[in-house]
Amino acid sequence: MKAEIVSIGTEILLGEITDTNAQYIASRLPMMGIDLYWVSQVGDNRARIIEVLKRAWNRSDIIFITGGLGPTADDVTRESIAEMLGEKMEIDPGLEKTLRERFGRYGFDMPLSNLKQATLIPSAQSIPNPAGTAPGWWVEKEGRILITMPGPPRELNVVWQETVQPRLEKKAESILVPRTFKLFGVSEGGAGEMVTDMLEAANPTLGIYAKADGIHLRLAAKAKTRKEAERMLAGGEERIRQIIGNHIWGVDDETLEKIVGRLLTEKRLTLAVMEDSSGGTLAPIFNEIPNSGTFFKGGLLATTDEAKKAFGVTLAVLSENKPGPDLARAMAEAARNFLKADIGISTSGSYEATKDNPMGTTFIGIADSTGSRTISRPRRQQYITSSILFELREILLARD
Amino acid sequence: MKAEIVSIGTEILLGEITDTNAQYIASRLPMMGIDLYWVSQVGDNRARIIEVLKRAWNRSDIIFITGGLGPTADDVTRESIAEMLGEKMEIDPGLEKTLRERFGRYGFDMPLSNLKQATLIPSAQSIPNPAGTAPGWWVEKEGRILITMPGPPRELNVVWQETVQPRLEKKAESILVPRTFKLFGVSEGGAGEMVTDMLEAANPTLGIYAKADGIHLRLAAKAKTRKEAERMLAGGEERIRQIIGNHIWGVDDETLEKIVGRLLTEKRLTLAVMEDSSGGTLAPIFNEIPNSGTFFKGGLLATTDEAKKAFGVTLAVLSENKPGPDLARAMAEAARNFLKADIGISTSGSYEATKDNPMGTTFIGIADSTGSRTISRPRRQQYITSSILFELREILLARD
């Protein structure tokens, strides 16, 4: 099936907004075996919209249209589609009722101009829009499908997930369902060697990607229905977990932050951080984890010796006057003591290039009731955050 | 002049990247009086690229093309343009020399496949690309201009700024040059009243916008040349500064952070922060200001009473146990004392809705050698940061 996207809105042509809707839709089509051939943006101009739509109607099987469904006179997407198809717009009593109720709920009378958002053409079914006043249109005619959706990304996303994608999946000959396994403590090559035979399989396919939070294994099953694809995924997942399960820390949209927050809460342990080379960026990450009030004791940004001393880092360590494992340990211990936390974390970085770390090294200090130690990592901000979170996860899983 | 943008790349149609180049170009055309009518994205497919280009050639005066200039076989933008125009690609000896030198500088032999990046067609001049190996083409033919630029945004931006925009400005009948004045301590309406007559002027035009860092006045002059426009801007700026100059803290891309950092360095004053409601987000902002090592003593994230106590906030204030002006003052003083800084800053927020601040209020504490005080602001993160920076600027300007 050949698909085409038409994004409508003069604000796109003026460069005031980026058309992110086209990418949103484009990224979801390969999963349903739909090939996207054309994307275009056009302003709120009826003649030019009709020209673009006619061309799309002649060359494509599915046309996705976004934008121009607002209530004002410059929103002419509906009118343009109706004219292109030679059909007449009529107010749909059901849609009008829904729309009036929507305004009523917020204590407003519906402005007359909004009435055109309650229109349909004979070949169109309405697509509900729970996030706004503009429902979409689903047109099937002459063997083609034309789908019109609201332009605000929040509305488009809801309409896509609740109606458009499920309906398209029913029509698709096959659908591709992916599942991502997130790993830490293993290299891309190491993970690859462990799952070599699965990498060669045709369905489900397996891909390996290096990301900031570790290695991602992306398993994708193709089948006639979502249910069948999910059954195949379950089989693949079982094998992956047998082979490499000890490295998997999360699936799909799970994050290390949430997992660590959950474990800290469950184990009733508290945390404090003292930062140097991470520049105060760790503290807000812990602070933003849901429920952080119960486990996060506070953050100390101490880039100067003076500040470190004030937080209780001993003079002896400071007099060495250089970042390194000793300083990181002393800082982690001081954070733990100063804020009376169960676990203290610190960062102390050096810009000195080494063979392994040409950008410099960050030393991560970790102190708990059993003592303190450091791990060293290449000096890359995102990687440091992930390393700390993963290390915390390990420590917390080992606790009763 | 009617313009059209064609973005080329299969990765756009797969939804792997967003076409931000189109917005980049689109946003710069109105200044030169160029009207953008069409934007389209097409994959790396010769037949479809040629179809799109032919249509563009027939309907537009200026065609901007991005992407598909790489060295590999799937990069076919040059070949498609040559075919559409019925011209032949030839290797340009000058371009080949430049390209070989570029590879030489990095100690590589040039792969043969890169040779096509040194080609031209008879109607094309080369557009230098200092940021990459793919120069662009500037074609003028049959009263039309066709401009091909590399797809990686970093390269496109350089090529645009160094060559394309200056050349287009020379051709433009008029160009619009904007200058933005950034204000604080005045409302949108208040600023509007002060400059009423300028708001009504046709050239330069004046617009007022409310932004996170205060009110922006955007003055834009239209003239035949950039020089003439800048002369008009200078006249407008003089008037604006006469009327409202005491509220202007910066122009164009100046930021409050940089201004505060410069003032702290000049006045040899130091700063420390203790945060509650800002959640640790202020400390990294100060830490990232260039030269922060000389003026930023450190940050304390203290969301719990326990942490505040550890940093020296007195029990008497804490026992009141509620966020407010008293707590904010005590926190600012404690930050100043604990880290031995000249100025202490704190945030203490309440979610309690008031008539003025339905989302709650943030109390900002400020302590220096003259004592301590608080200012209260609506609880909105970005606005709090700007308020603190603006307040610091005022304090620092008042110092010798």
Interface residues (C-beta under 8 A of the other chain):
Chain A: I12 L13 L14 G15 E16 I17 T18 D19 T20 A22 Q23 Y24 I25 A26 S27 R28 L29 P30 L36 Y37 W38 V39 S40 Q41 V42 G43 R48 G279 G280 T281 A283 P284 N287 E288 S292 G293 F296 K297 G298 G299 L300 L301 A302 T303 T304 E306 A307 A310 F338 L339 K340
Chain B: I12 L13 L14 G15 E16 I17 T18 D19 T20 A22 Q23 Y24 I25 A26 S27 R28 L29 P30 L36 Y37 W38 V39 S40 Q41 V42 G43 R48 G279 G280 T281 A283 P284 N287 E288 S292 G293 F296 K297 G298 G299 L300 L301 A302 T303 T304 E306 A307 A310 F338 L339 K340
